[in-house]
Amino acid sequence: MTWELMRALDGVPALVLVLGRRTDVLAWNGLGHGLLAGHLDPIAPQSPGRRPNMSRMLFLDPH
């Protein structure tokens, strides 16, 4: 259900991220992905082993 919501909000000019309790990205829309993680695979949040961590992206990612 979360992915359907993200796709529905894809054209909305807002950043949409769904974070887990440890700031892992569980879902994002196209604008959120492009703004914060355009260098990462857009479907990475769908795989628990590849989920980006927001804290690591903001503080440790060289991009």
C-alpha positions in Angstrom: 0.0 0.0 0.0 2.9 2.4 0.7 4.3 2.1 -2.8 0.9 2.8 -4.3 0.7 6.0 -2.2 4.2 7.0 -3.3 3.4 6.5 -7.0 0.1 8.5 -6.5 2.1 11.4 -5.0 4.8 11.3 -7.7 3.6 14.5 -9.5 3.0 16.5 -6.3 5.7 19.1 -5.7 6.6 17.8 -2.2 9.3 15.6 -0.8 7.8 12.3 0.4 9.8 9.9 2.4 8.7 7.1 4.7 11.3 6.3 7.3 11.5 3.4 9.7 12.4 3.7 13.4 16.1 3.6 12.6 15.8 6.2 9.7 15.9 3.6 7.0 14.1 4.7 3.9 11.1 2.4 3.5 9.6 4.3 0.5 10.1 7.6 -1.4 8.5 9.2 -4.4 10.4 10.3 -7.5 11.0 13.9 -6.2 12.3 12.6 -2.9 14.6 10.2 -4.6 15.9 12.8 -7.1 16.5 15.4 -4.4 18.2 13.3 -1.8 19.5 10.1 -3.4 19.5 10.4 -7.2 22.8 8.4 -7.2 21.1 5.4 -5.6 18.9 2.8 -7.2 15.3 4.1 -7.0 13.9 0.7 -6.0 16.5 0.2 -3.2 13.9 0.8 -0.4 11.9 -2.2 -1.5 14.7 -4.6 -0.5 15.4 -4.8 3.2 19.0 -5.6 2.7 19.6 -2.6 0.4 17.5 0.1 2.1 19.3 3.5 2.3 19.7 5.0 5.8 18.7 8.7 5.9 21.2 9.6 8.7 24.1 8.0 6.8 23.0 9.7 3.5 22.9 13.1 5.1 26.1 12.9 7.1 28.4 10.4 5.5 27.5 10.1 1.8 30.0 12.1 -0.3 27.3 12.9 -2.9 
